[in-house]
């Protein structure tokens, strides 16, 4: 999370680079679904739907993908939002982001504890 702006600066803002990055994310999601469900049908269907949508956007409106992946990485940057609070700027969107991240990791913690309890 600390290096997100630096990583976003290294990635090209072309539509092809965003397509490649989102294809990798779709493949990782499919692998995660395969690992969770031990099925081939659901991950394959999810990957095909995501990749079909990405290909359709790339061929029909490539301007929508230009700079989208670096913009996504910059929006996930944790310390960029924290600097607003440090400098005395109260930003509601940053507050919602921090509360959402905190709730997400509390949920992950509860799931980990429940999994250990029933294992």
N, C-alpha and C positions, 0 to 999 in steps of 0.2 A: 504494500500500500504506500510505503514511503517513496518508492522509486517509480510510481505510476507516471508522473509527468515526464521523467527522463525517458522512460520506455516509449511513451507516446511521441516524444520528439524524435526518436530513432525510426519510427515506422512511417513509411511513405503515406501521403494523404490521397493517393490515387484510388480509384474505384477498384482496380485489380488487387491492390494490397489489402483493402478492406474485405473484398470477397475471399481472398485466401485466408485471412485471419478469422473471419466468421465461419469458413469451412472447417478450419481446425477446431474451433469451439464447438461446432455441430458434431464433429467426429468424437471429440472428448465427451460430449454429452451422451452420444450413442454408446460409447464404451462404458461410461458410468451406469447407464441404464442396463446394459448387458450384465455388468458386474452385480447390480442390485437384483435383477429379475432372473438371471440365468436363462434368458430367452433370446432368440434371434429375431423374432418377428417384430416386437415392439421397438427395439433400438434401430432396426433397419427401416421401419416405417417412419420413425421420427427423423432419422437422418435424411431419408428421401424427401420428406415433406419440407424440412428446413432447407435442404440444398436446392430443391426445386423452386422454393420461394426466393432464395438468394439469386439463383440463375435468372429467374424471371425479372427480378429487379435490376440485375446487372445488364441484361440485354435490352430491357424496355426503358428504364430510367437510370442510367449509370450515374447521373449527377447526385442521386440520393445516397449513393455509397461513398462518394468522394469525401474523405476526411472523417467518416463516421466512426471507424474503429479508434483512431487517436482521440476523438471527442469523447467516446465512451470511456476510454482509459483515464482521461482527465476528469471526467465526472465521478470516477470512483476514487480519486486521490483523497486520502484521509487528511494529510497535513495541510493541504491547500485550504480546506474548510476550517481546520483548526487555527490557522493564522488569522482568520477573521475574528475569532473570539479573543485571541491574544492581543490583537490590535484594538480591541474595544468595540468591534462592530458586531451587533447582535443580529444574526441572520436566521430567519425562521427555517429556510431550506437546509441550512447546515445543522440546525438543531434537530430537524426531522431526520436527517441523514444519520446523525450520531445515535439517536434513539432507535432507529431502525437497525443499525449495525449491532447495537447492544442487545436488542431483543432477539436478533438472529442468532447471536452467539450464546445467549441464555437458552434458546431453544435447542441449539446443538449440544450444549452441556447437559440439559435434561434428557435428551435422547441418548447420549453416551452413558449417563448414569442408569437409565432404564434398561439399556442393552446389557450392561454389566450385571444388573440385578437379576435379570431373567436368563442369563447365560449359564 
